[in-house]
Amino acid sequence: MDVYKTLREESFEANLEIKRQNLAIYTWGNASAFDPAKGIFAIKPSGVAYDALKPELMVLVDLDGAIVEGGLKPSSDTKTHQVLYREFTGILGITHTHSSYAVAWAQAQKPVPVFGTTHADFCAAEIPCTPLMSREAVKNNYELETGKLIAETFRKGAIDPADINMILVAGHGPFTWGTSAAQSVCHSVILEEICKIALFTVTIDPLAQALPEHIIRKHWERKHGPDAYYGQR
């Protein structure tokens, strides 16, 4: 019996969804699925095109970075996923893409303000952007340091990764996470749309201001607050 079959399939489907949603081209991007009981995650193999993926090609890795099963090298971003699973309790899926609008904000090294209700409906705060990685960190294990940089940005900002499940890594691109691999890809889609709309906003008005807090809170709480009334019960 293959005890990792479901984990491989979840990662496989999430990686296919990256391509379906036009979040990455060729072999760019990756998604992983995590089983906290086993301490194992399944992740896309490095440099393999999405059209060539199969569930059995997903690589199984533990939280120490050791390959548990798989005949191919795991994604080059594996150590970033490893750090985030260790640091952010409760996340079960991570997605990294090179989607155009999110990468543009990351390259500008700017957080994304809450300009409108589209953003506020999903997230009641700006989407954070890390600082650029130091020369010393780059000389170390780059992908491991990327994970540490993300975790440190959340710690310094006192940000709960359960509330803001996405970040821009300065000069690099977006990482998102969720309670499943599928949800982490969904958050990548939402992040890309928010970044797209925000870019249009500052193109129209470079001095555009964020929404007032009372409007942000209203839109967040009507969907996520204790008295939320959006959707069906």
BAFI-3210 file (N, C-alpha, C; in Angstrom, 3 decimals, decimal comma, padded with zeros to 6 digits):
// residues 233
n [1|2|3|4|5|6|7|8|9|10|11|12|13|14|15|16|17|18|19|20|21|22|23|24|25|26|27|28|29|30|31|32|33|34|35|36|37|38|39|40|41|42|43|44|45|46|47|48|49|50|51|52|53|54|55|56|57|58|59|60|61|62|63|64|65|66|67|68|69|70|71|72|73|74|75|76|77|78|79|80|81|82|83|84|85|86|87|88|89|90|91|92|93|94|95|96|97|98|99|100|101|102|103|104|105|106|107|108|109|110|111|112|113|114|115|116|117|118|119|120|121|122|123|124|125|126|127|128|129|130|131|132|133|134|135|136|137|138|139|140|141|142|143|144|145|146|147|148|149|150|151|152|153|154|155|156|157|158|159|160|161|162|163|164|165|166|167|168|169|170|171|172|173|174|175|176|177|178|179|180|181|182|183|184|185|186|187|188|189|190|191|192|193|194|195|196|197|198|199|200|201|202|203|204|205|206|207|208|209|210|211|212|213|214|215|216|217|218|219|220|221|222|223|224|225|226|227|228|229|230|231|232|233]
n.u [000,848|000,553|001,346|001,673|000,238|-002,064|-000,973|000,941|-000,797|-002,283|-000,315|000,452|-001,960|-002,226|000,040|-000,574|-002,712|-001,458|-000,456|-002,863|-004,074|-002,492|-000,242|002,409|005,056|006,458|008,738|008,591|007,836|006,132|004,379|003,464|002,381|001,505|001,856|001,310|001,261|002,946|005,127|006,015|006,372|005,082|006,436|006,895|009,058|012,311|012,708|011,003|008,622|005,218|003,370|004,534|004,341|003,490|001,610|003,248|005,758|006,148|008,132|009,007|009,692|011,261|011,020|013,569|014,762|015,550|015,341|012,672|011,256|011,445|012,628|013,688|015,265|014,094|012,147|013,990|013,254|012,672|013,773|012,852|010,101|010,297|011,233|009,029|006,923|007,837|007,877|005,360|002,694|000,020|-000,314|-000,863|-000,251|001,780|002,520|004,549|005,066|005,784|004,171|003,087|002,166|002,368|005,094|006,065|005,440|007,012|009,561|009,668|009,934|007,912|005,257|001,786|-000,709|-003,993|-006,026|-008,675|-011,996|-011,930|-009,466|-009,736|-011,870|-010,674|-008,344|-007,404|-005,297|-002,236|-000,392|002,504|005,974|009,150|012,373|015,264|017,424|020,345|023,863|025,423|023,543|022,796|025,142|025,045|022,866|020,727|017,926|017,049|017,573|015,759|013,311|013,723|013,864|011,260|009,821|010,962|010,172|007,432|007,489|008,731|006,866|004,762|002,805|000,177|000,390|-001,865|-003,810|-002,819|-001,996|000,120|002,975|005,355|008,520|011,215|012,520|012,238|009,712|006,286|005,068|002,618|000,244|-001,818|-004,603|-004,575|-002,973|-004,328|-005,766|-003,661|-002,790|-005,064|-004,920|-002,683|-003,716|-005,587|-003,863|-002,393|-004,402|-005,104|-002,665|-002,528|-004,768|-004,013|-001,707|-002,799|-004,221|-002,245|-001,093|-003,039|-003,354|-000,665|-000,466|-002,379|-004,383|-004,635|-007,627|-009,868|-009,706|-012,176|-013,768|-012,265|-012,351|-015,112|-015,602|-013,938|-014,989|-017,620|-017,355|-015,632|-015,798|-017,187|-019,926|-020,406|-022,000|-021,854|-022,323|-023,572|-025,094]
n.v [-001,211|002,187|004,666|007,296|008,098|009,805|012,255|012,716|012,946|015,218|017,222|016,981|017,703|020,337|021,516|021,232|022,990|025,433|025,865|025,797|028,122|030,033|030,970|030,494|029,790|027,272|025,552|026,961|027,807|026,105|023,718|022,383|019,726|018,992|016,632|016,771|014,868|012,851|014,354|014,965|016,286|016,568|017,483|019,290|017,943|019,179|021,315|019,947|019,890|021,047|019,632|017,171|016,069|013,606|011,941|010,075|011,116|013,133|014,388|013,194|014,718|015,274|017,262|017,930|018,208|015,960|013,557|011,407|009,681|009,166|009,475|011,645|014,912|017,194|020,247|023,299|025,137|023,795|023,906|026,330|025,844|023,879|025,342|027,061|025,280|024,373|026,695|027,975|027,077|024,882|025,259|023,562|023,446|024,874|027,356|028,541|030,957|032,589|034,666|037,417|040,053|039,954|039,416|041,785|043,697|042,598|042,931|045,665|045,988|046,530|046,611|045,677|047,959|048,261|049,128|048,951|047,426|044,900|043,820|044,099|042,401|039,947|040,162|041,974|043,701|045,245|043,511|041,970|042,717|041,336|042,542|043,049|040,243|039,794|040,128|038,253|036,272|035,359|034,124|031,925|029,102|029,674|029,195|028,182|030,413|032,143|031,167|031,660|034,439|035,133|034,152|035,707|038,268|038,127|037,742|040,130|042,007|041,289|039,652|037,445|034,381|032,948|034,795|036,526|035,088|035,091|036,409|038,717|038,181|040,202|041,323|038,857|037,016|035,752|033,910|031,720|030,256|027,733|025,873|023,617|022,123|022,786|025,053|026,794|027,359|028,634|030,942|032,068|032,767|034,707|036,588|037,387|038,677|040,784|042,178|042,928|044,663|046,619|047,626|048,814|050,793|052,508|053,301|054,858|056,779|057,834|058,712|057,463|056,579|054,301|052,488|053,852|052,726|051,950|051,145|049,074|047,234|046,707|045,368|043,155|041,923|041,328|039,085|037,442|037,911|037,555|037,924|037,403|037,637|037,036|034,828|031,369|029,693]
n.w [000,000|-000,872|001,140|000,709|-001,450|-001,684|-000,902|-002,906|-005,107|-004,423|-004,509|-007,194|-008,576|-007,694|-008,821|-011,545|-011,627|-011,344|-013,922|-015,380|-014,498|-015,553|-014,130|-014,311|-016,645|-018,838|-016,914|-014,636|-011,242|-008,503|-006,449|-003,269|-001,064|002,257|004,903|008,132|010,186|009,385|008,853|006,311|003,016|-000,318|-003,411|-006,484|-009,006|-009,888|-012,686|-014,446|-016,961|-016,821|-018,376|-018,492|-016,035|-013,543|-010,982|-009,659|-010,024|-008,225|-005,588|-002,399|000,652|003,825|006,892|007,528|005,183|003,831|001,205|001,010|-000,652|-004,181|-007,483|-008,751|-008,646|-006,188|-006,424|-006,843|-004,973|-002,694|-000,056|000,863|001,100|003,062|005,324|005,743|006,330|008,763|010,275|010,093|011,611|010,894|008,154|005,099|002,491|-000,077|-002,487|-005,096|-007,522|-010,695|-011,476|-013,441|-012,515|-009,721|-009,486|-010,567|-008,563|-006,543|-007,650|-007,677|-005,057|-003,212|-000,820|-001,186|-001,100|000,495|-001,693|-002,484|-002,264|-003,367|-002,661|000,150|000,721|000,736|002,226|005,036|005,263|004,047|001,509|002,404|001,631|001,500|002,695|000,549|000,147|002,127|001,259|002,631|003,310|000,781|000,026|001,621|002,015|-000,450|-000,969|001,481|003,063|001,925|002,862|005,597|005,535|004,791|007,022|009,040|008,256|008,749|011,528|012,457|011,647|013,178|012,055|011,364|009,812|009,225|008,760|006,795|004,068|002,219|000,482|-000,891|-002,150|-002,146|-005,206|-006,283|-006,159|-005,650|-002,783|-001,584|000,720|002,349|003,768|002,350|-000,508|-002,840|-002,012|-001,563|-004,153|-005,110|-003,565|-004,739|-007,228|-006,457|-005,284|-007,568|-009,038|-007,296|-007,267|-009,932|-010,250|-008,411|-009,608|-011,909|-010,591|-009,420|-011,736|-012,953|-010,953|-009,412|-006,816|-005,362|-002,547|000,232|001,179|003,667|007,077|008,227|006,089|005,018|007,198|007,281|004,844|005,127|007,448|006,758|005,295|006,746|009,465|012,883|012,586|009,915|006,755|004,130|001,363|001,546|004,285]
ca.u [000,000|001,295|000,796|001,860|-000,478|-002,919|-000,099|001,475|-001,873|-002,613|000,751|000,340|-003,103|-001,929|000,995|-001,299|-003,550|-000,583|-000,441|-004,225|-004,388|-001,495|000,600|003,813|005,296|007,503|008,925|008,642|006,835|005,989|003,434|003,700|001,319|002,168|001,187|002,001|001,369|004,128|006,247|006,479|005,635|005,307|006,709|007,221|010,479|012,970|012,932|010,116|007,511|003,923|002,728|005,206|004,180|002,618|001,631|004,378|007,008|006,287|009,211|008,648|010,787|010,907|011,255|015,008|015,236|015,988|014,402|012,107|010,986|011,438|013,816|014,127|015,584|012,936|012,226|015,075|012,694|012,248|014,169|011,953|008,889|010,689|011,259|007,685|006,155|008,313|007,636|003,961|001,844|-001,327|-000,398|-000,760|000,112|002,537|002,696|005,453|004,930|006,415|003,088|003,644|001,852|002,963|006,545|006,342|005,467|008,191|010,745|009,646|010,205|006,841|004,047|000,606|-001,700|-005,410|-006,608|-010,107|-012,723|-011,521|-008,395|-010,237|-012,730|-009,847|-007,270|-007,654|-004,036|-001,403|000,367|003,879|007,119|010,371|013,528|016,193|018,297|021,697|024,955|025,837|022,523|022,887|026,298|024,684|021,903|019,816|016,521|016,808|017,543|014,503|012,303|013,999|013,528|009,800|009,405|011,414|009,311|006,177|007,755|008,985|005,630|003,720|001,770|-000,263|000,310|-003,213|-004,620|-002,230|-001,391|000,875|004,031|006,227|009,936|011,777|013,375|012,064|008,346|005,320|004,788|001,321|000,018|-003,193|-004,904|-004,389|-002,201|-005,267|-006,061|-002,477|-002,818|-006,165|-004,409|-001,789|-004,588|-006,131|-002,750|-002,088|-005,466|-004,952|-001,494|-002,886|-005,646|-003,232|-000,826|-003,642|-004,590|-001,146|-000,847|-004,011|-003,046|000,511|-000,616|-003,573|-004,302|-005,332|-008,973|-009,949|-009,782|-013,557|-014,274|-011,514|-012,886|-016,468|-015,570|-013,337|-015,849|-018,856|-017,029|-014,822|-015,992|-018,107|-021,295|-020,312|-023,264|-021,619|-022,403|-024,644|-024,793]
ca.v [000,000|003,438|005,553|008,686|008,273|011,002|013,429|012,924|013,397|016,607|018,069|016,901|018,503|021,746|021,976|021,409|024,186|026,585|026,087|026,110|029,504|030,903|031,581|030,209|029,199|026,244|024,788|027,914|027,654|024,795|023,611|021,221|019,312|018,587|015,770|017,056|013,668|012,122|015,269|014,778|016,997|016,177|018,697|019,131|017,727|020,340|021,418|019,087|020,662|020,677|018,626|015,883|015,627|012,513|011,862|009,280|011,877|014,055|013,976|013,269|015,309|015,507|018,628|018,151|018,367|014,682|012,929|010,172|008,861|009,892|009,242|012,898|015,989|018,049|021,657|024,081|025,921|022,859|024,334|027,406|025,161|023,203|026,330|027,575|024,251|024,299|027,961|028,403|025,969|024,782|025,316|022,221|023,572|026,088|027,573|029,613|031,169|033,781|035,378|038,698|041,241|039,769|039,576|043,209|044,344|042,084|043,566|047,053|045,883|047,281|045,923|046,072|048,580|047,913|050,254|048,815|046,359|043,595|043,406|044,023|041,222|038,763|040,407|043,281|044,422|045,230|042,287|042,359|042,414|041,215|043,300|042,266|039,367|040,319|039,444|037,105|035,228|034,794|033,232|030,721|028,339|030,728|028,840|028,118|031,795|032,741|030,785|032,393|035,845|035,230|033,957|036,869|039,398|037,967|037,959|041,546|042,752|040,695|039,242|036,056|033,759|032,438|035,928|036,976|033,835|035,366|037,403|038,962|038,175|041,313|040,989|037,448|036,697|035,456|032,629|031,687|028,993|027,537|024,656|022,512|022,543|023,436|026,403|027,645|027,831|029,607|032,199|032,648|033,386|035,921|037,537|037,935|039,625|041,973|042,920|043,493|045,812|047,646|048,267|049,715|051,915|053,480|053,825|055,936|057,813|057,417|059,133|056,807|056,259|053,103|052,695|054,100|051,495|051,525|050,439|047,806|046,317|046,306|044,355|041,944|041,287|040,792|037,756|036,615|038,264|036,711|038,100|037,388|037,321|036,726|033,416|030,538|028,985]
ca.w [000,000|-000,968|002,160|000,277|-002,718|-001,638|-000,824|-004,261|-005,990|-004,070|-005,057|-008,650|-009,021|-007,427|-009,833|-012,810|-011,520|-011,606|-015,374|-015,828|-014,133|-016,203|-013,110|-014,615|-017,957|-018,913|-015,671|-013,525|-010,192|-007,871|-005,339|-002,422|-000,143|003,499|005,876|009,395|011,015|008,919|008,701|004,929|001,969|-001,712|-004,173|-007,900|-009,328|-010,483|-014,125|-015,221|-017,507|-016,260|-019,221|-018,303|-014,647|-013,132|-009,511|-009,169|-010,145|-007,105|-004,692|-000,986|001,413|005,226|007,354|007,606|003,814|003,256|000,281|001,549|-001,832|-005,450|-008,288|-009,352|-007,708|-005,909|-006,817|-006,243|-003,874|-001,646|001,287|001,271|001,577|004,305|006,409|006,002|007,035|010,142|010,975|010,054|012,047|010,337|006,696|004,518|001,084|-000,433|-003,931|-005,538|-008,962|-011,253|-012,151|-013,894|-011,713|-008,391|-009,633|-010,783|-007,245|-005,822|-008,233|-007,215|-003,617|-002,576|-000,367|-001,960|-000,200|000,305|-002,423|-002,710|-001,578|-003,901|-001,767|001,526|000,857|000,961|003,186|005,649|005,435|002,853|001,268|002,728|000,772|002,298|002,206|-000,266|000,918|002,308|000,551|003,431|003,191|-000,573|-000,008|002,355|001,214|-000,903|-000,801|002,924|003,544|001,463|003,843|006,837|005,294|004,850|008,409|009,818|007,887|009,489|012,949|012,701|011,443|014,027|011,105|011,511|008,479|008,988|008,297|005,532|003,613|000,997|000,620|-002,029|-001,806|-002,920|-006,329|-006,658|-006,542|-004,601|-002,146|-000,912|001,419|002,778|004,502|001,403|-001,679|-003,759|-001,521|-001,735|-005,545|-005,156|-003,012|-005,754|-008,235|-005,844|-005,170|-008,886|-009,412|-006,456|-007,754|-011,247|-010,032|-007,718|-010,587|-012,693|-009,730|-009,304|-013,081|-013,122|-009,974|-008,629|-005,424|-004,813|-001,123|000,684|001,710|005,107|007,867|008,493|004,912|004,972|008,209|006,898|003,778|005,669|008,435|006,177|004,775|007,639|010,865|013,655|012,072|008,453|006,101|002,713|001,008|002,083|005,528]
c.u [000,877|000,694|000,909|001,084|-001,295|-002,078|000,489|000,401|-002,266|-001,579|000,673|-000,776|-002,857|-000,960|000,331|-002,150|-002,733|-000,588|-001,825|-004,570|-003,376|-000,630|002,083|003,903|006,413|007,608|008,927|007,555|006,752|004,953|003,740|002,490|001,970|001,271|001,895|002,161|002,618|005,361|006,862|005,691|006,040|005,435|007,094|008,717|011,052|013,069|012,075|008,908|006,185|003,243|003,328|005,009|003,219|002,657|002,854|005,715|007,200|007,316|008,779|009,863|010,347|011,320|012,714|015,625|015,709|014,921|013,973|011,829|011,017|012,740|014,368|014,500|014,325|013,180|013,381|014,591|012,289|012,581|013,355|010,661|009,159|010,647|009,843|006,810|006,582|007,910|006,158|003,047|000,480|-001,410|-000,113|-000,437|000,807|002,659|003,655|005,306|005,802|005,367|003,454|003,402|002,432|004,477|006,898|006,389|006,673|009,466|010,824|009,916|009,180|005,754|002,857|-000,438|-003,107|-006,083|-008,119|-010,704|-012,402|-010,429|-008,946|-011,140|-011,919|-008,850|-007,408|-006,393|-003,256|-000,691|001,836|004,882|008,352|011,380|014,350|017,084|019,709|022,720|025,367|024,846|022,571|024,049|026,035|023,778|020,763|018,351|016,141|016,696|016,291|013,380|012,478|013,610|012,021|009,324|009,778|010,572|007,989|006,380|007,919|007,721|004,497|002,515|001,455|-000,389|-001,028|-004,132|-004,130|-001,411|-000,624|001,940|004,751|007,659|010,628|012,744|013,151|010,640|007,498|005,397|003,438|001,160|-001,435|-003,353|-004,939|-003,529|-003,097|-005,573|-004,863|-002,390|-003,914|-005,695|-003,419|-002,582|-005,128|-005,047|-002,436|-003,137|-005,371|-003,782|-001,774|-003,727|-004,879|-002,299|-001,611|-003,974|-003,480|-000,717|-001,782|-003,700|-001,865|000,426|-001,844|-003,348|-005,058|-006,730|-008,912|-010,198|-011,217|-014,173|-013,572|-012,133|-014,275|-016,424|-014,930|-014,342|-017,138|-018,635|-016,402|-015,055|-016,983|-019,557|-021,314|-021,642|-023,107|-021,736|-023,545|-024,191|-025,201]
c.v [001,253|004,453|007,027|009,017|009,573|012,268|013,750|013,493|014,835|017,566|018,121|017,807|019,991|022,303|022,140|022,668|025,459|026,898|026,474|027,574|030,507|031,660|031,362|029,621|028,165|025,459|025,699|027,590|026,233|024,868|022,343|020,970|018,650|017,693|015,974|015,833|012,869|013,022|015,209|015,701|016,482|017,436|018,351|018,844|018,918|020,226|020,534|019,907|020,154|019,582|017,241|015,327|014,448|012,456|011,132|010,005|012,881|013,497|014,192|013,693|015,475|016,913|018,920|018,305|017,095|014,119|011,579|009,182|009,752|009,711|010,484|013,900|016,807|019,469|022,360|024,923|025,051|023,361|025,529|026,818|024,519|024,165|026,787|026,548|024,139|025,536|028,310|027,223|026,029|024,882|023,922|022,251|024,892|026,149|028,736|029,742|032,350|034,562|036,856|039,862|041,131|039,950|041,047|043,964|043,875|042,741|045,049|047,138|046,670|046,347|046,434|046,653|048,081|049,104|050,163|047,589|044,978|042,995|043,167|042,816|039,981|038,951|041,831|044,088|044,391|043,892|042,623|041,985|042,353|042,278|042,427|041,417|039,948|039,519|038,174|035,951|034,564|033,821|031,917|029,876|029,267|030,402|028,719|029,520|032,528|032,422|031,533|033,856|036,065|035,138|035,162|038,104|039,328|038,215|039,446|042,388|042,284|040,286|037,770|035,432|033,094|033,535|036,454|035,810|033,993|036,415|037,558|038,957|039,171|040,833|039,600|037,146|036,273|034,031|032,756|030,332|028,905|026,233|023,428|023,032|023,281|024,862|027,335|028,173|028,876|030,960|032,868|033,350|034,716|036,992|038,184|038,968|040,912|042,824|043,592|044,757|046,956|048,373|049,225|050,971|052,961|054,004|055,009|057,107|057,359|057,794|058,514|056,394|054,965|053,465|053,067|052,788|051,025|050,791|049,090|046,809|045,823|045,189|043,055|041,198|040,740|039,414|036,848|036,882|037,355|036,807|038,145|036,964|037,048|035,215|032,695|029,820|027,516]
c.w [000,000|000,005|001,759|-001,004|-002,738|-001,650|-002,203|-005,188|-005,700|-004,637|-006,575|-009,170|-008,798|-008,450|-011,196|-012,790|-011,715|-013,101|-015,880|-015,591|-014,687|-015,203|-013,368|-016,014|-017,839|-017,600|-014,440|-012,503|-009,654|-006,764|-004,563|-001,537|001,059|004,346|007,216|010,287|010,661|008,833|007,321|004,011|000,596|-002,538|-005,612|-008,095|-010,092|-011,996|-014,993|-015,671|-016,955|-017,066|-019,034|-016,894|-014,524|-011,608|-008,973|-009,291|-009,012|-006,116|-003,244|-000,168|002,864|005,656|007,669|006,217|003,160|002,330|000,854|000,430|-003,063|-006,189|-008,942|-008,261|-007,441|-006,396|-006,126|-005,074|-002,677|-000,247|001,777|001,816|002,937|005,495|006,755|006,697|008,494|010,941|011,105|010,372|011,362|008,835|006,128|003,025|000,837|-001,944|-004,158|-007,042|-009,394|-012,052|-012,307|-012,945|-010,306|-008,447|-009,834|-009,455|-006,439|-006,336|-007,869|-005,714|-002,802|-002,030|-001,176|-001,012|-000,494|-000,366|-002,533|-002,059|-002,136|-003,033|-000,358|001,754|001,196|002,089|003,719|005,884|004,132|002,733|001,462|001,651|001,669|001,877|001,268|000,631|000,977|001,499|001,294|003,297|001,828|-000,677|000,721|001,453|000,818|-000,620|000,681|003,500|003,080|002,440|005,153|006,707|005,364|006,292|009,268|009,515|008,623|010,979|013,253|012,562|012,318|013,186|011,326|010,121|008,191|008,456|006,955|005,000|002,309|001,285|-000,699|-001,521|-002,731|-003,995|-006,883|-007,105|-005,364|-004,064|-001,462|-000,238|001,842|003,515|003,599|000,263|-002,667|-003,319|-001,699|-003,169|-005,717|-004,634|-003,959|-006,845|-007,708|-005,717|-006,514|-009,306|-008,595|-006,938|-009,094|-011,069|-009,360|-008,678|-011,475|-011,881|-009,671|-010,673|-013,361|-012,194|-009,106|-007,151|-004,759|-003,365|-000,817|001,179|003,187|005,856|008,064|007,303|004,766|005,945|007,834|005,869|004,249|006,565|007,836|005,563|005,825|009,120|011,573|013,196|010,548|007,834|004,611|002,484|001,698|003,344|005,388]
res [m|d|v|y|k|t|l|r|e|e|s|f|e|a|n|l|e|i|k|r|q|n|l|a|i|y|t|w|g|n|a|s|a|f|d|p|a|k|g|i|f|a|i|k|p|s|g|v|a|y|d|a|l|k|p|e|l|m|v|l|v|d|l|d|g|a|i|v|e|g|g|l|k|p|s|s|d|t|k|t|h|q|v|l|y|r|e|f|t|g|i|l|g|i|t|h|t|h|s|s|y|a|v|a|w|a|q|a|q|k|p|v|p|v|f|g|t|t|h|a|d|f|c|a|a|e|i|p|c|t|p|l|m|s|r|e|a|v|k|n|n|y|e|l|e|t|g|k|l|i|a|e|t|f|r|k|g|a|i|d|p|a|d|i|n|m|i|l|v|a|g|h|g|p|f|t|w|g|t|s|a|a|q|s|v|c|h|s|v|i|l|e|e|i|c|k|i|a|l|f|t|v|t|i|d|p|l|a|q|a|l|p|e|h|i|i|r|k|h|w|e|r|k|h|g|p|d|a|y|y|g|q|r]
***
